[in-house]
Amino acid sequence: MDTHIAGQLIGGISFLLSLLAFYQKKDVTLKAFLALFFLVHATHFYLLDASVPAFLCILSMVRSIVAIFTRSNSIALVFMIITLIIGLSSYQSYLDFLVILANMIGVYSLFCLKGVSLRLGIIAGASLWLVNNVLIGSIGGTLIEIFVISTNLITIYRIKRSKFA
């Protein structure tokens, strides 16, 4: 099987995992599902020959696991520095800056924000990933980011509605 086709199929699996992850109202459950999602999504990008997004997805997996156990500005800073080192050392095109910035937003969001603010940060990062995925031709990745944005908007509504109920 062609690696591009395999990558697109794995992107479909990533999409299904994102359905599970971003529908979660509890931050801890969201972060746990994100870890699994990022592992599969890294494989998707690797098979599409997009090394910077693949490396940053592996870093995002580790980041999501660590963020389950701590909300530390210091650890967020460490992950931001690691993101810059990985991103800039494996930089291939201007598109890589989009995913580096998206990852930085993700780091800040997971370690420093919670509830609605966390989801707004995820939407900001997902918007940058969406542009990257459209431009590199990632069908699954594009669907994921459209879904991430819309699901997080719905989840924000659900969180706000439950506070007023």
N, C-alpha and C positions, 0 to 999 in steps of 0.2 A: 504494500500500500504506500502510496506517495506520502511523504511527511507533511505536505501542505494539507492534504485531505485528512490525515490523522489528526493534525493540529486543529482543524476546523471541528472534527468530531469531539475532540477533548474540550474544545471551546463550548460545545453544546452541553457537556457534562458540567462545566463551570457555570454555565447559565442556570442549570437546575439547582446547583448548590447555592447560587446567589439567591434563588427564590426562597430557599429555606433560611438563609442568613438574614436577609434584610427585612423579613417579615416579623422578626423578633422584636418584642417590646422591651425585653430585659437586656441591658447592656452586656452582661456577662455571657449570656447565650449568643448574642450577636457576635461577640468577639471570638467565641469558640468556633462557631460556624465559619467565620471569616478565615480563621487559620486553615481549615480544611479547604475552603474555596481557593485561597492563595496558593496552596500546594498544587492543586490541579491546574489552576490558571497559569502557573509558572511553566508547567509542562506544555500547555497550549502555546504560549509565546516562544518557548524553546523550539518547538516543532515548526513554528512560522519564521524561524531564524531572526527573532527579535530578542537579542541577548539582554539588553538593558532592562526592558520590561520583565523578562524572566528572572533576572537577578533581583530586581526590586520586589517581585512577588514573593520570592523566597524570604527576603528580608521582612516583607510585610507579614508573612506567616509567623515568623519569630516574634515580630513586634506585637501581633495580635495575641499571641500566647502570653507574652510578658505583661501586656496591658490588662489581662484578666486579673492579675495579682497585684498590680500597682497603678497608681495615678501620680506619677512623679515627673515634675518638670526637668529634673536632672537626667532621668532616663530618656525622656523625650529628646533632650538635647543630644545625648549619645546616639540615638537612632537617627536624628537629623544629620549628624556628622557622618555616620556610616552611610546614609543614603547619598550624601554628596560625594563621598569617596568612591563608592561603587558606581554611582551614576556618571561621574566625571571621568573616572578611569576607564570605563567601558563605552563611553560616548561614541556613537556612530553617525548620528544626524541631528538636525535641529529638533526633530520630534522627540528625541530623548529628553530634552529639557522639559517638555510637557509632563512626562511621567515622573521625572525627578521632582518637579514642583507638586504634582499630584500626591506623590509619596510623602513629601514634607507636610502637606496639609493633612494627610492621613495620620502621620505621626502625632502632630499637634492635637488633632481631633480625638484620637484614641487615648492619649495620655492626659490631656488637659480639659476635655469637655465631657459632658454627660447629657443624657436625655435628648431634648430637642436640639440643643447646640451641637451635640455629637453628630446627630443626623444631618444638620445643616453643613457641617464640615465635610461629612461623607459626600453630600451632594456636590459641594465645590470641587472636591478631588475627582469625583466621578465625571464631572463635566470635562475636565482636562483629559482623563482617560478616554472619554467618548471621542474627542477630537483625534487623539492618537489612533484609536482603533479603527475609525473610519478611514483615516489616511493610510494605514498599513494593510487594510483589507481584512481585518479580523471580524468575521460575521458574528461569531459567538460573543466576542468581546464587545462589539457594538450593541448587540441585544442586551448584554449584561448591564452595560452602563445606562442605557435607556430605562431598563427595568429598575436599576439601583436608584436612579433619580426619582422615578415615579413612585416606587415602593416606599422610599424614605419620606416623600411628601405625604403619602397615605398614612404611614406610621406616625408622623408628626401630628397629623389630624387625629389619629386614634389616641395618642398620648394626651393631647390637649383635651379631647372630648372626655376621656376617662377622669381627668382632673376636675372637670365641671359637672360630672354626673353624680 
